Every structure is written in structure tokens, then in C-alpha cells.
Amino acid sequence: MSAASIIILGVGGRGCSALQHLQQQGLPDNIHRIAVSTDKRALNSVHCDSRILLGEAIANGKSCGGNAELAAAAVRETEPALRHAFSSADVLIMLTGLGGGNGSGAATELAKLAAELKVPVLVFATLPFNFEGQRRAQLAVNSIQILQQCGAAVVAMPNDQLQSAVGASARLELALDASNTFLLGILQQLTAMLSDTGLINMDFNDFLSVIKQPGLALAGAVEAAMESELPAALQQLLLNPLLQRQQLSQASAALLHIVASESFSLQQFEALGLQLAAEFPNVSLLLQGLTLLPDQASKPKLLLLASGIDTDCRAKLHCV
């Protein structure tokens, strides 16, 4: 069976910045990276497979200045090109920053178009800092609700959690890079899982069965020095501030994919499954996959994707 066609879509300034972070990273051949924005100058600085300038006639190649309605109209103006770009996709992975013009207005309109084309969407979205004010926070929450109504699974990463993740004294550039690195690890393992055939395979339909659960989603990836450290690595992943641990117990579906050496044992595989089940007491669908690599070929890795978390995102996201 041929590999699924995956589009990673960077939307607006934050999304295109995250996409730029992927530029020199090794991703499978079935991944197509597309940047979209109304801002022509910013768009041209992004190294990716394709760029689509949104609404040139109404936005004049400039940013939307926080105007989500203008960004949504720009998507509608550019719909033929977007339809063509999305037509062969099996899944759309959207990277964006909610609360601004392109990030919220364009992202929600793009999700509506994907739903019309019956292309599943997984969204990774950063949320505004609290100091950015009520208006941006409310726009972010409204955008998540629209994305969910379109059937998209939304992994929300609040910017305010960066301080807990990297420390209050970290330079802002390094803090944002930490967010990009966290996201990169997820995307590398996720795309590899969907592209490769494992011993206990997690195929495209398994992935879809998880991201189609209604509500918010969580995702994370971690690498361990050796296989005996995988349980501790899983615990470390579950404690990551960017994963919003307080929501884990509410998830209705979870997927854990393990990359390990050929010496990985049944006992180790079962122990990780039991550990995961204890963390997700309300899960009705728990999938666990395994890809074996030759000894010493790669460090052991874990990828976690959970979904079906309460759709009432206002309280859960701590952003209003």
C-alpha cells in the first residue's frame, strides 16, 4: 500500500515560523510543506515546498493587522489554488498561532475548506500569552470551537506554559525555539509512523480513528538513551508543561507508538501499555504500535497522541 499523502501547512506568522523550523529536518518523501499567509514579504522568506499568497486583491500582500475577518476573506478569494493544493492530500497537519488575523481567520476558513473536501485535519496551535489581552484570548477560544465544528483535532499549546517548560530566565527566542523543537519531535515521529510499516503497525486508519474523536487533543514525543529508560521517558513526557497534564485523564482515545531495537521484549511492551492505561482511566480506544530497528541504529522513542478531551475549551485552556 502506498504511503499516505501528508500536507504540513504553516498558516500566518507563527505557523510559517514553525514550518521554517522544519526546513533542514529529514521528513519522508510523502510530506509536502506549504506556507500560506496574506503577508507576501514574510511568505517569501519561508523555505518550503510551496507557498500560497492569500487574498492578494484584498490584502495587497500585507499582513491582516489582527483582522481575522480579512484573513478569512483572503482564504475565500484564494480558494481555487487552495482546493488544487489540498485535492490529493490524505491528511492536513496545520501549524498556526491562534488569536491573530492570519492565524485565527485563515486557519478556521482553511479547516472549513478541508472539511468540504473531506480531508482530515490535525491542528497544532499556540495560544496567546495572557498579557496579550482578552480580545486575542477570546478570538483563540472562538477559533478552536470553529475548528472543532469542522471536525479538526486541535492540539493547543499555551504560550504561557513556555515559562514552566524552559524557565522564566530563558531568552524569548530560545523559549519559542523550545516550542518549535517540541513540535518538530512530534511531527518527525508522526510522519515516520504513517510512512513506515512496523512490527505492530499503526496505519493511517488507526491514526484517523484517534484524531476524529470530538474535543481537544494532546500530542508529545520523547527520546530515551536506552530501552530500560522508556517508562521514565513516558512519565517525563506526561509531565511536560506543554502537554497540559491536567487534561490527560479526560481523554477518550490514545495512541502510543514505540520505536525500539530488535531486542525489545514483550514484557517491556506490555509494561508501557499498562503505564499508559493507568494515566488514561477514561480511554475507550487505546492503540499501541511498535517499530523495530536494528540494534544501535537509533535511540528508542515514544510518540503519544490522545484525543476526545472535553470540548468546553474555555476553562481547559486557561486563556480567558
C-alpha positions as CSV (number, residue, x, y, z in Angstrom):
1,M,0.0,0.0,0.0
2,S,1.4,3.5,-0.9
3,A,2.2,5.9,1.8
4,A,-0.4,8.5,2.8
5,S,0.0,11.9,1.3
6,I,0.5,14.4,4.1
7,I,0.5,18.2,3.9
8,I,2.1,20.2,6.7
9,L,0.5,23.6,6.4
10,G,2.1,26.7,8.1
11,V,-0.6,29.4,8.5
12,G,0.3,33.0,9.3
13,G,3.4,34.3,11.1
14,R,3.6,31.7,13.9
15,G,2.7,28.8,11.6
16,C,5.2,29.8,8.9
17,S,7.9,30.2,11.6
18,A,7.3,26.6,12.8
19,L,7.3,25.4,9.2
20,Q,10.7,27.2,8.7
21,H,12.0,25.2,11.6
22,L,11.3,22.0,9.7
23,Q,13.3,23.2,6.7
24,Q,16.5,21.2,7.2
25,Q,14.9,18.3,9.0
26,G,14.6,14.9,7.4
27,L,11.0,14.1,6.6
28,P,9.6,11.3,4.4
29,D,9.0,11.9,0.7
30,N,5.3,11.8,1.1
31,I,5.3,15.0,3.2
32,H,4.6,18.3,1.3
33,R,5.2,21.5,3.2
34,I,3.1,24.5,2.3
35,A,3.2,28.1,3.7
36,V,0.1,30.3,3.5
37,S,-0.2,34.0,4.5
38,T,-1.5,37.3,3.3
39,D,2.0,38.8,4.0
40,K,4.0,38.5,0.8
41,R,7.3,39.5,2.3
42,A,7.1,37.1,5.2
43,L,5.9,34.3,3.0
44,N,8.8,34.7,0.6
45,S,11.2,34.2,3.4
46,V,9.9,30.7,4.2
47,H,11.8,27.7,2.8
48,C,9.3,25.0,2.0
49,D,7.8,23.1,-1.0
50,S,5.1,25.5,-1.9
51,R,3.8,29.0,-0.9
52,I,0.3,30.4,-1.4
53,L,-0.3,34.1,-1.0
54,L,-3.8,34.6,0.4
55,G,-6.1,37.3,-0.9
56,E,-3.7,39.4,-2.9
57,A,-6.5,41.6,-4.3
58,I,-8.0,42.5,-0.9
59,A,-4.9,42.3,1.4
60,N,-2.5,43.8,-1.1
61,G,0.3,41.4,0.0
62,K,0.3,42.8,3.6
63,S,-0.4,41.3,7.0
64,C,-4.0,41.4,8.2
65,G,-3.1,43.5,11.3
66,G,-5.0,41.2,13.6
67,N,-8.2,41.3,11.4
68,A,-9.5,37.8,11.3
69,E,-12.4,38.6,9.0
70,L,-10.0,40.0,6.4
71,A,-7.9,36.8,6.6
72,A,-10.9,34.6,6.2
73,A,-12.0,36.6,3.2
74,A,-8.5,36.3,1.8
75,V,-8.8,32.5,2.0
76,R,-12.1,32.6,0.2
77,E,-10.5,34.7,-2.6
78,T,-7.7,32.2,-3.0
79,E,-10.0,29.1,-2.8
80,P,-9.2,27.7,-6.3
81,A,-5.5,27.5,-5.6
82,L,-6.1,26.0,-2.1
83,R,-8.5,23.4,-3.5
84,H,-5.9,22.3,-6.0
85,A,-3.2,22.1,-3.3
86,F,-5.4,20.1,-1.0
87,S,-7.0,17.8,-3.6
88,S,-4.5,14.9,-3.3
89,A,-4.0,15.1,0.5
90,D,-4.9,12.3,2.8
91,V,-4.4,14.4,5.9
92,L,-3.7,18.0,6.6
93,I,-1.4,18.9,9.6
94,M,-1.9,22.6,10.3
95,L,0.5,24.7,12.3
96,T,-0.7,28.1,13.4
97,G,-0.9,30.7,16.2
98,L,-4.4,31.4,17.3
99,G,-5.6,34.9,18.4
100,G,-4.3,36.9,15.4
101,G,-5.6,37.7,11.9
102,N,-4.0,35.1,9.7
103,G,-3.6,32.5,12.5
104,S,-7.3,32.5,13.5
105,G,-9.2,33.9,10.5
106,A,-7.3,32.0,7.8
107,A,-6.9,28.8,9.9
108,T,-10.6,28.4,10.6
109,E,-11.5,29.1,6.9
110,L,-8.9,26.6,5.7
111,A,-10.4,24.0,8.1
112,K,-13.9,24.6,6.6
113,L,-12.4,24.0,3.1
114,A,-10.7,20.8,4.2
115,A,-13.9,19.6,5.7
116,E,-15.7,20.2,2.5
117,L,-13.0,18.3,0.6
118,K,-13.3,15.5,3.3
119,V,-9.6,15.9,4.2
120,P,-9.0,15.1,7.9
121,V,-7.2,17.9,9.8
122,L,-4.9,17.8,12.9
123,V,-4.1,21.3,14.2
124,F,-1.1,22.3,16.3
125,A,-1.9,25.8,17.6
126,T,-0.1,28.1,20.0
127,L,-2.3,30.3,22.2
128,P,-1.7,33.9,23.2
129,F,0.2,35.0,26.3
130,N,-2.2,36.2,29.0
131,F,-0.7,39.7,28.8
132,E,-1.8,40.0,25.2
133,G,-5.3,40.6,26.5
134,Q,-8.9,39.4,26.5
135,R,-9.6,40.1,22.8
136,R,-6.8,37.8,21.5
137,A,-7.6,35.2,24.1
138,Q,-11.3,35.2,23.2
139,L,-10.5,35.0,19.5
140,A,-8.3,32.0,20.1
141,V,-11.1,30.2,22.0
142,N,-13.7,31.0,19.3
143,S,-11.3,29.7,16.7
144,I,-10.8,26.4,18.5
145,Q,-14.5,26.0,18.7
146,I,-14.9,26.6,14.9
147,L,-12.0,24.2,14.2
148,Q,-13.7,21.5,16.3
149,Q,-17.0,22.1,14.5
150,C,-15.2,21.4,11.2
151,G,-14.1,18.1,12.6
152,A,-10.5,19.1,13.2
153,A,-8.5,17.7,16.2
154,V,-6.8,20.6,18.0
155,V,-3.6,20.3,20.0
156,A,-3.4,23.6,21.9
157,M,-0.1,24.8,23.3
158,P,-0.4,27.9,25.5
159,N,2.5,30.3,25.2
160,D,2.2,30.9,29.0
161,Q,3.3,27.3,29.6
162,L,6.7,28.1,28.0
163,Q,8.0,29.6,31.2
164,S,7.3,26.3,33.0
165,A,8.9,24.4,30.2
166,V,12.1,26.3,29.8
167,G,12.4,28.6,32.8
168,A,11.5,32.2,33.4
169,S,15.0,33.5,32.7
170,A,15.3,31.9,29.2
171,R,15.6,34.2,26.3
172,L,12.4,34.6,24.4
173,E,14.0,33.3,21.2
174,L,15.1,30.2,23.0
175,A,11.7,29.7,24.5
176,L,9.9,29.9,21.1
177,D,12.6,27.6,19.7
178,A,11.7,25.1,22.5
179,S,8.1,25.2,21.3
180,N,9.2,24.6,17.7
181,T,11.6,21.7,18.8
182,F,8.8,20.1,20.8
183,L,6.6,20.3,17.7
184,L,9.3,19.0,15.4
185,G,9.8,15.9,17.5
186,I,6.1,15.1,17.3
187,L,6.0,15.7,13.5
188,Q,9.1,13.6,12.8
189,Q,7.8,10.6,14.7
190,L,4.2,11.0,13.5
191,T,5.2,11.2,9.8
192,A,7.6,8.3,10.2
193,M,4.9,6.2,11.9
194,L,2.5,6.9,9.0
195,S,5.1,6.2,6.4
196,D,6.8,3.1,7.7
197,T,5.5,-0.4,8.4
198,G,6.1,-1.6,11.9
199,L,6.1,-5.0,13.6
200,I,2.8,-3.9,15.4
201,N,1.7,-1.5,12.8
202,M,-0.1,1.8,13.4
203,D,-1.5,2.6,10.0
204,F,-3.3,5.6,8.6
205,N,-6.7,4.4,9.7
206,D,-5.5,3.9,13.3
207,F,-4.3,7.5,13.3
208,L,-7.6,8.7,11.9
209,S,-9.6,6.8,14.5
210,V,-7.9,8.8,17.2
211,I,-7.9,12.3,15.7
212,K,-11.6,12.0,14.7
213,Q,-12.6,11.9,18.3
214,P,-14.5,15.1,19.3
215,G,-12.8,17.5,21.6
216,L,-9.3,18.8,22.2
217,A,-6.2,16.6,21.6
218,L,-2.7,16.3,23.1
219,A,0.5,15.1,21.5
220,G,4.1,14.6,22.5
221,A,7.3,12.8,21.6
222,V,10.3,11.8,23.6
223,E,13.6,10.0,23.1
224,A,15.4,7.8,25.6
225,A,19.1,6.8,25.9
226,M,18.2,3.1,26.3
227,E,15.1,0.9,26.3
228,S,15.1,0.4,30.0
229,E,14.5,4.1,30.4
230,L,11.4,4.2,28.3
231,P,9.0,4.1,31.3
232,A,10.7,7.1,32.8
233,A,10.7,8.8,29.4
234,L,7.0,8.2,29.1
235,Q,6.5,9.7,32.6
236,Q,8.7,12.7,31.6
237,L,6.6,13.2,28.5
238,L,3.3,13.1,30.5
239,L,4.7,15.8,32.9
240,N,5.8,18.2,30.1
241,P,4.1,21.5,30.7
242,L,3.3,21.9,27.0
243,L,1.1,18.8,27.3
244,Q,-1.2,20.3,29.9
245,R,-1.2,17.2,32.2
246,Q,-4.5,18.2,34.0
247,Q,-6.4,17.1,30.9
248,L,-4.9,13.6,30.4
249,S,-7.5,11.8,32.5
250,Q,-10.3,13.1,30.3
251,A,-9.1,11.6,27.0
252,S,-11.3,9.0,25.3
253,A,-8.7,7.8,22.9
254,A,-4.9,7.4,23.0
255,L,-2.2,6.1,20.7
256,L,1.3,5.2,21.8
257,H,3.9,4.4,19.1
258,I,7.2,2.9,20.2
259,V,10.5,2.8,18.2
260,A,13.0,0.3,19.7
261,S,15.6,-2.2,18.8
262,E,15.1,-5.8,17.7
263,S,15.9,-6.9,21.3
264,F,12.8,-5.1,22.7
265,S,10.8,-7.6,24.7
266,L,7.1,-8.4,25.1
267,Q,7.4,-7.6,28.8
268,Q,8.7,-4.1,28.1
269,F,5.9,-3.6,25.5
270,E,3.2,-4.7,28.0
271,A,4.7,-2.6,30.8
272,L,4.4,0.6,28.7
273,G,0.8,-0.3,27.8
274,L,-0.2,-0.8,31.5
275,Q,1.6,2.5,32.4
276,L,-0.4,4.3,29.7
277,A,-3.7,2.8,30.7
278,A,-3.2,3.9,34.3
279,E,-2.7,7.5,33.1
280,F,-5.8,7.4,30.9
281,P,-8.6,5.9,33.0
282,N,-11.4,7.0,30.7
283,V,-10.0,5.8,27.4
284,S,-12.2,3.6,25.4
285,L,-9.8,3.3,22.5
286,L,-6.1,2.6,23.3
287,L,-3.8,1.7,20.5
288,Q,-0.1,0.8,20.9
289,G,2.3,0.2,18.0
290,L,5.9,-0.9,17.7
291,T,8.5,-0.3,15.0
292,L,11.7,-2.3,15.4
293,L,15.1,-1.0,14.1
294,P,18.4,-2.9,14.0
295,D,20.3,-2.7,17.3
296,Q,22.1,0.6,17.8
297,A,20.6,2.1,14.7
298,S,18.5,4.6,16.6
299,K,17.7,5.7,20.1
300,P,14.3,4.3,21.4
301,K,11.5,6.8,21.0
302,L,7.9,7.3,22.1
303,L,5.1,9.2,20.3
304,L,1.9,9.9,22.2
305,L,-1.4,11.2,20.7
306,A,-4.5,11.5,22.9
307,S,-7.9,12.9,21.9
308,G,-11.6,13.2,22.9
309,I,-10.9,15.7,25.7
310,D,-13.8,17.9,26.9
311,T,-14.9,20.2,24.1
312,D,-15.5,23.1,26.6
313,C,-12.1,24.6,25.9
314,R,-12.7,27.9,27.7
315,A,-11.8,26.6,31.1
316,K,-9.4,23.9,29.9
317,L,-7.0,26.3,28.1
318,H,-6.6,28.8,30.9
319,C,-6.5,31.6,28.3
320,V,-9.5,33.7,29.3
